[in-house]
Amino acid sequence: MVNEVAVGRLLARPGRAAPLADAVLSFAGDRIAAVAPAAGQGRGKSLIALPALVNAHDHGRGLHHLAFGARDQAFELWRAALYAHPPIDPYLNAALAFGRLAQAGVGSVMHVHSSIDIKRLPADAEAVCRAARDVGIRLAFVVPLRDQQTLGYGSDDALLAAHPEADQPMIRSTWLNTFPSPGDYVALVREIAARVEGPLISVQYGPNSPQACSDALLAAIGEASAADGRRVTTHLLETSIQRQWADATYPDQGFLPHLDRLGLISQRFTGAHGVWLTAADIALLAERGAQIAVNTSSNLRLRSGIAPVAQYLKAGMRFSFGIDSFSVDDDDDAFRELRLGHWLHSPHHAERRLDPVGLFDGWLGNGYFAVNNEEGYGALAPDAPADLVLLDFDAMAHDVIDGMAEDMDVLLTRATTRHVRDVFVAGRQIVRDGRVLGVDLPAIEQEVLSQARATGARMRDLKPVLERSQATLSSFYQAGGHIRR
């Protein structure tokens, strides 16, 4: 096992301190034992090291959406196409996703599991967490919880009736399920935790989105989280349609104050997206110590908008960043996602610009807290977690004239997955020379594609039903069905 790493540049505190030249890090178990000067010789001379990135919101989809016809479009319509996802072995699907993220320099992942089959959840959780262990990443497995509004922002019976009559039996049998009681859901989360939790794996409560959960379920989640300290992750006000629904449903008290009264909002809370939060919403989240996971590429591709990060900064609200299984080029490139978010959230006219301090706080400390429920991550120093990524700096700076560009500017302008050479998590090397060590990623990808294509006939038969469902939902929202009370 590698217990010492030498690099030409060390970003020990990204955004807060300049790189150190020629350093060597030594490990003791899962922690950094020491950081010392190095002779500057050998392979490490060309490398730059920093803490491994944290993907604070993802769905672990090894098969990308477009592969099964879920093209980019408005979220509420795109979501319906996910029902065409082919039946793929959950271990392989997750291992492919986690392996790509590891290759991208990610050490910790928030995995929001997508499932409508409650009976399969414990087995799925075991498979997904085994994939995380084999790849070597830290993982928060978010158990999906919902008990209403499966089809859209209205009653399932009414929305089902709006679909073509010939499609209704298939939709009812395939997409609509009987849900457990709130108490049974809480028990399910704890059962899954007992099966999978360990040194690098934790479990969180995962209300799919607040509008998909009854008040009774949300209150039960809030009470359980307060009792056992387990974190809560949900999707929150991702789209303008969700904002309209929230304002129409809670015209007096407000949506976020309602969730707060149910006990959901606390420092244990992460809301993904948050594109359509108001200033009052942000102030409430900041007061409670809650945070938002920003998903820049996902929100662009689904035409949801751009998260109001300047308002987050102004209010002092914590925020992190996620890839959401929806990177800009479908390649899960975390450094490209980091760069895109930096550009979008630091325009010269912004009242508060996202500087490198805030950027790396999001990709490191805040994200690590959201995923692993542990504060203080983000430095390569003695007794810090031995989670780090090494990139080929010379390749990034191949044309840079000596003394004419800062190392941080090179990293923020050019770093991509192809520059990632090595990744360590908890002192274990999980990527060497850009190759995942714990699993055979190329073979897994071929098997995932083989399993997906084997169900091509079924998916092609399903496609017209899904397209008619999307047309029905489009008419529903255009007619304001989601805001009628």
N, C-alpha and C positions, 0 to 999 in steps of 0.2 A: 504493500500500500504506500502511495506517495505521502510523505509527511513533511515535505519541504518544497516550496515553489519560489523560483527566482524570476524576477521581471525587470525590464528596463525602466518601467514607469508604474507607479503605484498610486491609484486614486483612492487613498485611504478614507477620505471623507468627501465624496463627490459633491460638487457645488459649493463646498465650504472651505476647501483647502486645495492648494495647487498640488499637482502630482509630485511624489517623491521619486528621485532618480535612483535606479539600481538598488532594489530592495529584495529581501528574501523573507517569506512568511513560513513559519513552521507551525504544524498542527499538533495538538494533543487531544486525541479522540475527536469529538465533534466541534472543538473550539480552536481558535487561533491561540497558540502558545506565545509566540513572539513575532515581532517585526523588526528586522535589523538591516543594516547596509549590506549590499552584496558587491561582489567583485565586478559585476557587469559583464561577465563572460558567458558564452554559450548561447543555446537556443532562446532562453528567456529574454535576451537583450532586446529583441524586437517586439516584446509583448507589453501590453498595458493591462493592469488588473483593477477591478472594482468589485464591490459586493454584487452578488448575483441578483438579477432583477426579480420582481414579484409581479405576477399576473393576478390582479385582484378580482377578476371576473371573467369566467370562461365556462364553456359547456363541454369541453373534452370531445369534440366531434372530429374524429380522425378523417371521416369522409366529409369533404366540404359540401356546403349547401347546393351549389350549382350542379354538382355531380348528379343529384337526383331531382333537378328541375326547379329548385327553390331560387329563382332569379331575384336580384335586388329590386325591391319595390317597397312601398309604404309598409311599415312593420305589421299593421293589423291584417294586411292581405298576405304578406310574405309568410307570416306565422302559420297560416292554414296549410301552406305547402310542406311544412315540416312533417305532416302526417304521412307523406310519401317516403320518409326515410326508410331505406331497406333494412330488414332484420340482419344486423351484423353482430358477430360475437362481441359482447361488451368489453371483454378484456382487450381484444385486438383493436377495437375502435379507440379505446382510451389510451392504450400503449402508443398507438400511432400519433395521437394528439400530443401526449405528454413528451414523447420522444422529440417531436419537432420543436416543442417549447424548450426542452433542455438544450437542443442544438442552437437555439436562439439566445441562450444565456439566462434562461429563467430557472430559478431555484425553488420557488414556491408558487402554487397555483390554487386559486379558488375554483373548485369544480362544482358548478351548479348543475346537478344532474337533471336531465330531461327525460321524463317517463310519465306515461298515463296508466301504467300497470302496477298497482300497489302491491300485488302479490309477488312480483318479481323484484321489488326494490331491495330487499336484503341480499339476495344473490347478486344483483347488479352491483350493489355497493362493494361486496367482497371482491368481485372481479375488477372493478375500477381501482380499488385501493391496492390490489395486488399488482396491477399495471404500474401504479405510481411507485410502489416499492421496488419493482424490477427496474424501472427507469432510474429511480433514485431521487425523485423530487420530494419536497414537502407538499402535502395536500390537505386542503379542507374539503371534505365531502359534504355538500349542501343537500339535505334531503328535501325533495320537492313536495310541497304541501298545498293543496287547494281543495275547495269544496263547492265552487260555483263558477259561473261564467266561463265554461270551457270553450265555447264557440266564439264568444265576443263579449262586448260590454253591454249585456242584456241577459235576460233569462234564457237558459238553454232551450226550454220548451218553445218559446216564441221564435228564437232564431232557427231552431230546427224546422218549425212549421213554415218559415219563409223560404226554405230550400225547395227545389223541385221534388215533388212527391216521390218520384222513382228513386231518388238518392237518399231519402230519409232513413230507410232501414239500415243501409250500410253505414251511414253517419252515426246513427244511434248505437249500433253494435260495435263500431270500431273506435269512435272518439268519445262517447259518453259513458261514464262509469258511475257506479255507486261508490260514494266516498265514505271513509271511516269517520267516526265521531272525533271531535277535537281531542278527547282523552286518549282514544286509540292512536291517533296520529302522534301525540307526544310519546306514547309508549313505543311506537314504531321507531322514532328517532333514537330513543335510548337503547332499543334492541340493536339497531344498526351500529350505534357507537360501541356497544359491548362486543360486537363482532369484529370491528375493523380498527378501532383507535389504537395508536401506538406512538413510538417516539416521534415519527414524522407525519402521522396521520391524525386528523381531528375531524369531528362531525359538527355541523351547524344546522339550526332550524332554517328551513327555506320556504317561507310562504312565496309561492310562485310570483305573485304580485298582489298587493293589498286588495285590488278589486276582484281577484279570483278567490278570496277568502272571506268567509262570513266573520262577523264581529266576534262570534263565539270562538272561532278558530284562532283569530288574531289575539284575542285576550288570553287564550290558553297558551299560545306561544310566548307572549310577553311574560306571563306568570312563570312558565317553566324556565325561560331564560334567566329571569331574576333569581330563581331558586338554584339552578345548577351552574350558572355562569357561562353557559354555552352561547355562542354568538348567533345572531340572526342576520341572514342575507336575503334580500328581496330585490325585484325590479321595481323601480320607482319613477313615475312620471317621465317616461321615456319619450312620449310623443305628444303632439298637440291634441290629438283625439283623447288621449288619457287625461290631459289637463281639462278638456271640455267636460268629460265625464265626471271628473272629481269636483269641478265647480258646480255642475248641475246637481250632483248628488249631495253635496255638503255646502249649500249656498250661504249658510249663516256661520257655522262654527269653523269651516275649513277642513280640508282633507287631512293635512298633516297634524293639526291639533286633535282631530278625531283619533288618528293612530296613536298619538301621544297619550291620550286619555285611556286608550286600551292597554297601555303599558309596553308598546312596541319600541318606542324611540328611547335609546340610551346609548352609552358609549360602546355597547356590544352590537350596535346596529350598523349595517352597511346597506345602503340603497344604490343599486346599479343604475347608471345613466344620469338621472337627475337633470335632464335637459330643460324641463319645463317647470323647475322650481321657481317660486316667487321669492322676493327678498325676505318676506316674513317666514316662508318655509325654511330658507337658508339660515336665518337667525335662530329659529327653533332648533334645527339640527346642530348648529354650532353650540348653542347653550347646553344641549344634552350630551355633547361630546361624540355625536354620531358622525358618520362620514359617507361620502358618495364615491363610488368607483366609476370614474370617467371612461367611456368607451368610444374613443374618437372615430376610428374607422367605421365601426358598426353604425354609429349615428349618422355618418355621412352616407354610407351605402344604403341605409334604409330611409334616407331623406328625413330623419327625425330632427336634425338641427345640430347646433353646437352647444355644449354644456357651458353655462355661465360661470366659468372658472374665475373671472375677475371678481364676481360677486362673492364666490367662495373665499377668495383671498381677502377681500375687504372685510368679510364677517369673521374671519379667523376660523372657518370651518375646515375640518380635515377632509382630504380627498386623496384617493389613490387612482391607479390606472389599470384597465383591463383590456384584453384583446377580444374577448367575447366570441372566440372561434370565428372571427369575422375581420381578419386583417385586410388592409387595403388591397393587397395583391393575392389573397388566399394562400399566404406562405407562412403565417404565424411569426412574422419577423418582429420581435419585440423592440429591437433598437430602431427600426423604421417607425414603429408605432410611437415610440418615445419622441423621436424627432418630429413627427407630424403633429403630435400634441403640443410640443414646444412651440412650433411655428404658429399654430392656430391660436394659442392662448397667450401670445406675447406680442400682439400688434402694437405699433408705436402709439396709437391713440387710446389704448386701454387705460382706465383709471388705475388698475393694478395689473401689472404684467407678470406672467409666469416666468420667473428667473430660474437659473439652474438650481438654486436652493430649493424652491418649491417643487420643481420638476423631480429632483431626486428624492425629496421627502415623499412624494407621491409614489414613485416607483420602488422605493426602498422601505423607509420606516413606517409610513402609514399603511402601505400594502401588506407588510409583514404582520402588522398588528391585526389587520382585517382578516388575514388568512390564518395566522398562527396564534393570535391572541397574546402576543408577547411584544412589549415595548422595547425601544432602544436599538433596533436593527438599523444598519446603514453605514457602519464604519468597519474598516479592516484594522483591528487593534487587538491587543491581548485580551482574551476571554470573550471575544465576540464570536458569534457563530461562524464556523469555517465554511461559509457559503460565498463563493467568488467565481467570477467569470474572467477569463483571459482572452484578449483580442489581439490580433496581429496589427499593431500600431503602424509598423513600417508599410504594410500594404495599404492602410488608409491614407498614409501621408507620403505616398511614393513620389509625388511631384512637388511637395511643399519645400520651399527654400528655407534653410536653417534660419531660425530666429524671426520668421515672418508670420507664424500662426501659432496660437496657443494650443496646447494639447487638448483642452476641453473643447475648443472650437472644432478641431479635427474630429473628435469623437462625436459631437452633436451633429456635425454636418454629414458624416460619411459612414458611421458604424452601421453594419447590417449583420444578418446571420452569417454570411459568408466569411466575415472577419473573426467569428468566434472560433477559438481553437480549443480551449479546455474549460470545463465547468466542474466545480466541486460543490457538494452539498453535505453539510455535517461532516466535513473532512474526507468524504468519499469522492473520488473522481468518477463522474458520471458521463463526461464527454472528453475524448482525447483526440486531438487533431481533427475536430469537427465531427467525430463519429460517436454515436451513443454506444456505451459499453455494455449496458445491462440487458439490452434486447437487440435482436436482429431487425433493425428498422426497415430496411429495404424489403426483406421477406414479409414482414408484417403488412407493409403497404400493399404488396402484391396480393396477399391473401384477402385483405379488406376489399380491394377492388374486385377480386374474383367473386367474393360473396355478394357484393352489391350487384354486379352485372348478372349474376345467376338469377336474380329476381327482377330482371329488366322487363319481362313480359307483364308481371303483376303491376309494376309501377306504371307502365304505359297504359294499362287498363284503368288504373286509378287516376291518371292525369286529367281526363275530362271531368271527373267528379270533383276533383280539387279546383279546377278552373271554374266550374259552375258555382262551387262554394265561395270562391273568391269574388265572383260577380255578385252573388247574393249579399256578401258582407259589404262590398263596396256600395251597393244601393242602400243598405241599412245605415251606414255611416253618413252617406251623402244626404239622406233624408232626415238625419238628426235623430235616428232611433236611440243612440247612446245617451242623449240628453233629455229624453222625454221622461217625465216622472208623474 
